[in-house]
Amino acid sequence: MADVTRVIQIGLGPLGRMMTPVFTNKRSIEIVGTVDVDPEIMGKSLGDLTSVRSDIAVTNLDAALCQSPDVAVVTTVSELDRLWPQIEPIVQAGVNVVSTCEELLYPWATQPDLASRIDGAAKEAGVSVLGTGINPGFLMDFLATALTAVVYRVDTVLIERIQDATTRRLPFRQKIGAGLSTDTFGERVSTGKIRHVGLTESMHLVSAKLGWTLDRTEDIVEPVVADQPVNGDGWTVGAGQATGVHQVGRGFVGEKEVLTLVFRAAVGQADPRDTVTLSGDPDYTVTIPGGTHGDTATCAIIANAIPAVQNAQPGLRTMADLPPISCCP
């Protein structure tokens, strides 16, 4: 691997802009180009948009690819069918891809035809493609599979991510429905606009790593409702309104529920934590008190995944088949 990995950023929304200083503080990463479709920021420099000192301007994809990047970091969409047209020309240009697209985490069970298409294109171009983040990508899938290494047998897995979303960025609070009436929340759930994208993919990644074949999965989404007003920095959620989302994913082998994923994110949520509970021989529970801040941790894992993606075997890769990612310099 080269001492410095040349990176282009695709997507300079709130999360993309948070990542920029993380990348520039890594001596092993050099940002050589940035891309966004927002005409309001086209031509502006990273120095204009973020806290870093940089004259690199936001351009189109063709211009960024002319900078001979090694890896493209793509932080644009959550849905795989929307992501593929964006990354197909990147793959064809011989550039590795790491993306926060939740459905890219493990699409082999949920979208096998598209997964095979991405895998084939990446292998033909000699590059790797990876979907990761803090969740999905680590806390509710990879971490649990890693913890099973210290037990003899696993019968069931319970993964819980409980978050206080009070300090999260506005797009995240909007994504979990904070401030909506329960009726509006229900309408948006029915159209797929409110849900933690990637929960089903996390279930399939865990089951594949443990050698389980899931016969069916469930993904249930409900509102967390305020019993009193919740106040934040310039916003208020009234009593009776949704403070966030409570989502439960269940995976079954036959009629046995072997895998349970509980995702709860709400403003004012008490006792935030990340917990993995393994039932088997022996039983084993690990809890991260206070939980893990999703935005900062996502920036970190994407930055630290860049060397792994560059060195991976060509094809559609997952967190289940890469060597464990660690902090890169």
Buried (B, 14 or more C-beta within 10 A) or exposed (E): EEEEBBBBBBBBBEBBBBBBBBBBEBEBBBBBBBBBBEEEBEEBBBBEBBEBEBEBBBBEBEBBBEBEBBBBBBBBBBBBEEBBEBBBEBBBBEBBBBBBBBBBBBBBBBBEEBBEBBBEBBBEBEBBBBBBBBBBBBBBBBBBBBBBEEBEEBEBBBBBBBBBBBEBBEEBBEBBBBBBBBEBBBEBBEEEEBBBBBBBBBBBBBBBBBEBEBEEBEBEBBBBBBEEEBEBEEEEBEEEBBBBBBBBBBBBBEEEEBBBBBBBBBBBBEEBBBBBBBBBEEEBEEEBEEBBBBBEBBBBBBBBBBBBBBEBEBBBBBBBBBEEBEEBE
